[in-house]
Amino acid sequence: MRSLVSAELLKLRSTRSAWIPLAAALAIAVIAVVASTTAAGPDGNPHLSPAALPGLLRASGGQIVDGAVLLCWIVLSAGEFRHRTSVTTFLGEPNRLRVVSAKLIAAALTGAAVGLLAEALSAATSAAALSAHHVPLDWSQPGVLGAVVAVPLLAALFGVLGVGLGLLLRNTAAALGLALMWAFVIEGIIPALTHQPGTTRWLPEAAANAVLHGASPAATTLSAGVALAVLTGYAAVLAGAGAALTARKEIGTATG
């Protein structure tokens, strides 16, 4: 299994269209901290204080990092069928479920590593920015540890979601289009279509936000624990569906 996981990570390193979103997300993590600390104070914005640290860590490593990891592994998993390299992959390891497992492990490791790196960059940038504003650093602030744990955990789950979606659709453009449509359109209109506003909190993006930020005072979102279970369920279902299709469908019949 270790050799299969290493092979998947090698594909990541050698596929520019996969790792560029990750590099961009890490750059944005730093820019987000700089922008937030620069905008603090003027025009009615809250002044910087030690309590701002958890928010800086969450904001810099949230949806951008998750989305980058998701897109990265959609490109890698679906792209194999487009470029027909999946045939070589599965000839090298006839047990298709072992290959799928390796992809899922590699995706989770990538997400966790990128999430941790994003938090490390955010922490270093936050420390420098707060010190420049003469704001004392307090790493024991409530929410700091939660952000450091939640960001890589969420990124790992979004990596698994990316692999599952890519294996299920086997078409890079279709998988990327569906992911973007879901994030920017579909999840927002589902409550209006169903006339059930409360369904929003059970959807993937809302669940991820609840894990990162916690339940709102008005209890319009799930608790972090329940939201994490919901998001894990989405990842498991999508990964399971992708694995089942890969195990049963002819590999050579890629859709593009």
C-alpha positions in Angstrom: 0.0 0.0 0.0 2.9 2.4 0.8 4.2 2.1 -2.8 0.7 2.8 -4.2 0.3 5.9 -2.0 3.7 7.1 -3.0 2.8 6.7 -6.6 -0.3 8.9 -6.1 1.7 11.6 -4.4 4.2 11.4 -7.3 1.4 12.1 -9.7 0.5 15.2 -7.6 4.0 16.5 -7.7 4.3 16.0 -11.4 0.9 17.4 -12.4 1.0 21.2 -12.5 -2.7 21.7 -12.9 -3.2 19.8 -9.6 -0.6 21.5 -7.3 -1.0 25.1 -8.6 -4.4 25.5 -6.8 -2.7 24.3 -3.6 0.2 26.8 -3.9 -2.4 29.6 -4.7 -4.4 28.7 -1.6 -1.3 28.9 0.6 -0.5 32.3 -0.8 -4.0 33.5 -0.2 -3.8 32.3 3.4 -1.0 34.8 4.0 -2.7 37.5 2.0 -5.9 37.1 4.0 -4.1 37.6 7.3 -2.3 40.7 6.0 -5.6 42.1 4.6 -7.5 41.5 7.8 -4.9 43.1 10.0 -4.5 46.0 7.7 -8.2 46.8 7.6 -8.6 46.6 11.3 -9.5 49.8 13.1 -10.4 52.3 10.4 -13.9 52.8 9.0 -15.6 51.3 12.0 -13.8 47.9 11.7 -12.9 46.3 15.1 -9.5 47.1 16.4 -6.9 44.3 16.7 -6.7 42.5 20.0 -5.3 39.2 21.2 -8.8 37.8 20.7 -8.4 38.3 17.0 -5.9 35.5 16.6 -8.4 32.6 16.3 -10.4 34.4 13.7 -7.3 35.1 11.6 -6.3 31.4 11.7 -9.8 30.3 10.7 -10.3 32.9 7.9 -6.9 32.2 6.2 -7.3 28.4 6.2 -11.0 27.9 5.5 -12.9 27.6 2.2 -10.0 28.5 0.0 -7.8 25.7 1.2 -10.7 23.2 1.2 -11.7 24.2 -2.4 -8.1 24.0 -3.6 -7.6 20.4 -2.2 -11.0 19.4 -3.7 -10.1 20.7 -7.1 -6.6 19.2 -6.9 -7.9 15.7 -6.4 -10.7 16.0 -8.9 -8.1 16.8 -11.5 -5.9 13.9 -10.4 -8.6 11.2 -10.1 -10.7 12.2 -13.1 -7.8 13.2 -15.2 -6.4 9.7 -15.2 -9.4 8.6 -17.2 -9.1 11.5 -19.6 -5.5 10.9 -20.3 -5.9 7.1 -20.3 -3.2 6.7 -17.7 -5.7 4.8 -15.5 -5.1 1.7 -17.7 -1.5 1.7 -16.7 -2.3 2.3 -13.1 -4.8 -0.6 -12.9 -2.6 -2.9 -14.9 0.2 -2.3 -12.4 -2.2 -3.2 -9.5 -5.1 -5.3 -10.6 -6.8 -5.0 -7.3 -8.8 -1.8 -8.1 -9.9 -1.2 -4.5 -6.3 -1.1 -3.3 -5.7 1.6 -5.9 -8.7 3.6 -4.8 -7.7 3.2 -1.2 -4.3 4.6 -2.0 -5.9 7.6 -3.8 -8.1 8.3 -0.8 -5.1 8.0 1.7 -3.0 10.2 -0.5 -5.8 12.8 -0.8 -6.3 12.8 3.0 -2.6 13.2 3.6 -2.4 16.0 1.1 -5.3 17.8 2.6 -3.9 17.5 6.2 -0.5 18.6 5.1 -1.7 21.6 3.1 -4.1 22.5 6.0 -1.3 22.4 8.5 1.0 24.4 6.3 -1.7 27.0 5.8 -2.1 27.3 9.5 1.7 27.5 10.1 1.9 30.3 7.5 -1.1 32.0 9.0 0.3 31.8 12.5 3.6 33.2 11.5 2.0 36.0 9.5 -0.5 36.7 12.3 2.3 36.8 14.9 4.3 39.3 12.8 1.2 41.5 12.0 0.0 41.6 15.6 3.5 42.4 16.9 3.8 45.2 14.3 0.5 46.6 15.8 1.9 46.1 19.3 -0.8 43.6 20.1 0.3 40.9 22.6 0.2 37.3 21.3 -1.8 34.9 23.3 -1.7 31.4 21.8 -4.0 30.1 24.6 -6.9 32.1 23.3 -10.1 30.0 23.0 -10.5 28.9 19.4 -6.8 28.8 18.5 -6.4 25.0 19.0 -9.8 24.4 17.4 -8.7 26.2 14.3 -5.4 24.4 14.1 -7.2 21.1 14.3 -10.2 21.9 12.1 -8.5 23.3 9.1 -6.3 20.3 8.2 -9.1 17.9 9.2 -11.6 19.6 6.8 -9.0 19.8 4.0 -8.4 16.0 4.4 -12.1 15.4 4.0 -12.4 17.6 1.0 -9.5 15.7 -0.6 -11.5 12.5 -0.1 -14.6 14.2 -1.6 -12.5 15.2 -4.6 -11.3 11.6 -5.2 -14.8 10.3 -4.9 -16.3 12.8 -7.3 -13.5 12.3 -9.9 -13.8 8.5 -9.8 -17.6 8.7 -10.0 -17.8 11.1 -13.0 -14.5 10.1 -14.7 -14.7 13.5 -16.6 -12.5 16.3 -15.4 -14.7 19.1 -16.8 -17.9 17.6 -15.6 -16.5 17.0 -12.1 -15.0 20.5 -11.8 -18.2 22.1 -13.1 -20.4 20.2 -10.7 -18.2 21.1 -7.8 -18.2 24.8 -8.7 -21.9 24.8 -9.4 -22.6 23.1 -6.1 -20.5 25.6 -4.2 -21.7 28.8 -5.8 -25.3 28.0 -7.0 -26.8 24.7 -6.0 -26.3 24.6 -2.3 -27.6 28.2 -2.1 -30.9 27.5 -3.9 -31.8 24.1 -2.4 -33.6 25.6 0.6 -35.6 27.9 -1.7 -36.6 25.0 -3.9 -37.5 22.7 -1.0 -39.1 25.6 1.0 -37.1 24.2 4.0 -34.5 26.8 5.0 -33.4 24.5 7.8 -32.0 22.0 5.3 -29.0 24.4 4.6 -27.2 23.3 7.7 -27.1 19.7 6.6 -25.4 20.5 3.3 -21.6 20.1 2.8 -20.5 23.7 2.7 -22.6 24.7 5.7 -21.4 21.7 7.6 -17.8 22.6 6.9 -18.4 26.2 8.1 -20.0 24.8 11.3 -16.9 22.7 12.0 -14.6 25.6 11.5 -16.6 28.3 13.2 -18.9 26.4 15.6 -22.6 26.7 16.1 -24.2 30.1 15.8 -25.8 31.6 18.9 -29.2 31.4 17.1 -28.6 27.6 16.6 -29.1 28.0 12.9 -26.1 25.7 12.3 -25.1 22.3 13.5 -22.8 21.8 16.4 -19.2 21.2 15.3 -19.3 17.5 16.2 -22.6 16.8 14.4 -21.4 18.9 11.4 -18.1 16.9 11.3 -20.1 13.6 11.3 -22.3 14.9 8.4 -19.3 16.0 6.3 -17.6 12.7 7.0 -20.7 10.9 5.9 -20.8 12.8 2.6 -17.1 11.9 2.0 -17.7 8.3 2.8 -20.7 8.0 0.5 -19.0 9.7 -2.4 -15.8 7.7 -1.9 -17.7 4.5 -1.6 -19.7 5.2 -4.8 -16.5 6.0 -6.7 -14.9 2.9 -5.4 -17.8 0.7 -6.4 -18.0 2.1 -9.9 -14.3 1.7 -10.3 -14.4 -1.9 -9.2 -17.3 -2.8 -11.6 -16.9 -0.6 -14.7 -14.5 -1.2 -17.5 -11.5 1.1 -17.1 -10.9 1.6 -20.8 -14.3 3.2 -21.3 -13.4 6.6 -20.0 -15.8 9.5 -20.7 -13.1 12.1 -21.1 
